[in-house]
Amino acid sequence: MKALTTILAVLALGTFAVNAQDKGKAKMTPEEAFKKKDANSDGKVSKEEFTKTKDATKADGLAKMFDAKDKNKDGSLDLEEFKAGGKGKAKAPK
């Protein structure tokens, strides 16, 4: 029983430490996020750049988000398109 209590206490402290570290991280501004996504620094974010992710399960959702944000349908996002519309969710077809 003593060992179980010790293990639970260690886990609780570890969780607290991780959460405290996360709160200290500053969120990126939209401009910083745009610059990070713009891999070739051409001032635009292509669909390929926007959907690049380590988690393949997210790529489909990111592609739909890109399509919703690309208002002029030129295949890339400028900073204004990137920032506009919050998360840029696509509207459901009628």
Secondary structure by P-SEA (a helix, b strand, c coil): caaaaaaaaaaaaaaaaaaaaaaabbbbcaaaaaaaaccccccccccccccccccccaaaaaaaaaaaaccccccccccccccccccccccccc
